[in-house]
Amino acid sequence: FTSAALPAIAPHLGDKERRGFARLRLRAARQRRLHRAAAQSEAGSPRFACLLLALGRFCVGLDLATGEPPAAALAREALERGARRLRKRGKRLRGADAAARHRVRVAAKKLRYVAAFFAQLFRHAGANGYVAALSEVQCSLGRLNDMAVAARLLDELIARVPGDADISHAVGIVHGWTAAVG
């Protein structure tokens, strides 16, 4: 949002819009720093360290180089479970709200990660095509999610400065831009 949408919009603004837009960019940058600091704090938490250790223990336990049947069975089970989850969530995609679309995107992302991780076990050409198709689904849903996140962030920003006509105007411009290019 602050590094993609806002810089893309700025060159198209007139002098009148630039003042409010510049203030909006400053507020958005400050908000981004706050969110990033919170994420960095979470990444340094004991809970996150435990997750990484568990993932490492899992990876060490798999012997993917030999393609032994237990790994292939584990891969098939994980892929089938992920595909079922994606199909289930995808059935309700038409007319879904942003939260439901995000759940479908997360399901596609998880399935893509599993498929890419186990792709070496399935040496046929379909494995790479499957991962590529999942990537496209995830990318399309990601664009829709970016629009929803931008709208939420803009609403947060404008709530902090009620009655500021310049920022309200800038927020309206960004809402229109993201709807048009999304």
C-alpha positions in Angstrom: 0.0 0.0 0.0 2.6 2.6 1.1 5.3 1.3 -1.3 3.1 0.4 -4.3 -0.3 2.2 -4.5 0.6 5.5 -3.0 3.8 6.1 -5.2 1.8 5.0 -8.3 -0.9 7.6 -7.6 1.2 10.6 -6.7 2.3 11.6 -10.2 -1.3 11.8 -11.4 -2.4 14.4 -8.8 -2.9 18.0 -9.2 -1.5 20.7 -6.9 -4.6 20.8 -4.8 -4.6 17.1 -4.0 -0.8 16.9 -3.4 -0.9 18.6 0.1 -3.4 16.2 1.6 -1.8 13.3 -0.2 1.6 14.1 1.2 0.1 14.2 4.7 -1.6 10.9 4.0 1.6 9.3 2.9 3.4 10.5 6.1 0.6 9.1 8.3 0.6 5.8 6.4 4.4 5.5 6.7 4.1 6.0 10.4 1.4 3.4 10.7 3.5 1.0 8.6 6.4 1.4 11.0 4.2 0.7 14.0 2.8 -2.5 12.3 6.3 -3.6 11.3 7.6 -3.1 14.8 4.7 -5.3 16.2 5.5 -8.0 13.6 9.2 -7.9 14.5 8.4 -8.2 18.1 6.3 -11.3 17.5 9.0 -12.8 15.3 11.3 -12.5 18.3 8.9 -14.2 20.7 9.4 -17.7 22.3 6.3 -18.9 20.5 7.8 -18.1 17.1 11.1 -19.7 18.1 9.2 -22.9 19.1 7.5 -22.9 15.7 10.8 -22.7 13.8 12.3 -25.5 16.0 9.3 -27.7 15.3 9.5 -27.1 11.6 13.2 -27.9 11.6 12.6 -31.1 13.5 9.9 -32.0 11.0 12.2 -31.3 8.0 15.1 -33.3 9.5 12.8 -36.2 10.0 11.9 -36.5 6.3 14.2 -38.2 3.9 13.1 -36.7 0.6 16.2 -37.6 -1.3 15.4 -41.3 -1.3 11.7 -40.9 -2.2 10.8 -43.7 0.2 7.2 -44.7 0.3 6.5 -43.1 3.8 7.5 -39.7 2.5 5.3 -40.2 -0.6 2.4 -41.3 1.5 2.8 -38.3 3.8 3.1 -36.0 0.7 -0.1 -37.4 -0.8 -2.0 -37.1 2.4 -0.9 -33.5 2.9 -1.7 -32.6 -0.7 -5.1 -34.2 -0.6 -5.9 -32.5 2.8 -4.9 -29.1 1.4 -6.8 -29.6 -1.8 -9.9 -30.5 0.1 -9.6 -27.4 2.3 -9.1 -25.2 -0.8 -12.1 -26.7 -2.6 -14.3 -26.4 0.5 -13.4 -22.7 0.9 -13.4 -22.0 -2.8 -17.0 -23.2 -3.2 -18.2 -20.0 -1.4 -15.8 -17.6 -3.1 -18.4 -16.0 -5.3 -19.9 -13.1 -3.4 -17.5 -13.7 -0.4 -16.4 -10.9 1.8 -12.8 -9.9 2.3 -12.3 -12.3 5.3 -13.6 -15.3 3.4 -11.5 -14.5 0.3 -8.5 -14.2 2.6 -9.2 -17.7 4.0 -9.3 -19.1 0.4 -6.0 -17.3 -0.3 -4.4 -18.7 2.8 -5.6 -22.2 1.9 -4.1 -21.8 -1.7 -0.9 -20.5 -0.2 -0.6 -23.4 2.2 -1.3 -26.0 -0.5 1.2 -24.3 -2.8 3.9 -24.5 -0.1 3.1 -28.2 0.5 3.1 -28.9 -3.2 6.4 -27.1 -3.8 8.0 -28.8 -0.7 7.1 -32.3 -2.0 7.5 -31.6 -5.7 10.7 -33.6 -5.8 8.8 -36.8 -4.9 6.6 -36.4 -8.0 9.0 -36.0 -10.9 6.3 -35.7 -13.6 5.7 -32.4 -15.4 2.3 -32.0 -13.8 3.8 -31.2 -10.4 5.4 -28.0 -11.6 2.2 -27.0 -13.4 0.2 -27.6 -10.3 2.5 -25.4 -8.2 2.3 -22.7 -11.0 -1.5 -22.8 -11.1 -1.7 -22.5 -7.3 0.7 -19.5 -7.5 -1.6 -17.8 -10.0 -4.7 -18.4 -7.8 -2.8 -17.1 -4.8 -1.6 -14.0 -6.7 -5.1 -13.2 -7.9 -6.6 -13.5 -4.5 -3.7 -11.6 -3.1 -4.5 -8.6 -5.2 -8.1 -8.6 -3.9 -6.7 -9.0 -0.4 -4.4 -6.0 -0.9 -7.4 -3.9 -1.9 -9.2 -4.9 1.3 -6.2 -4.2 3.4 -5.7 -0.9 1.8 -9.3 0.0 2.5 -9.0 -1.0 6.1 -5.7 0.9 6.6 -7.2 4.0 5.0 -10.2 3.8 7.3 -7.8 3.5 10.3 -5.9 6.6 9.0 -8.9 8.7 8.4 -10.4 7.8 11.8 -7.4 9.4 13.5 -8.0 12.7 11.8 -11.7 13.2 11.7 -12.8 16.3 9.8 -9.5 16.8 7.9 -10.8 17.6 4.4 -7.4 17.3 2.7 -6.7 13.8 4.1 -10.3 12.7 3.5 -10.0 13.8 -0.2 -6.7 11.9 -0.5 -8.3 8.8 1.0 -11.1 9.1 -1.5 -8.6 9.2 -4.3 -6.7 6.1 -3.1 -10.0 4.2 -2.6 -11.0 5.1 -6.2 -7.6 4.2 -7.6 -7.4 0.8 -5.8 -10.9 0.0 -7.0 -10.1 0.9 -10.6 -6.8 -1.0 -10.9 -7.6 -3.9 -8.6 
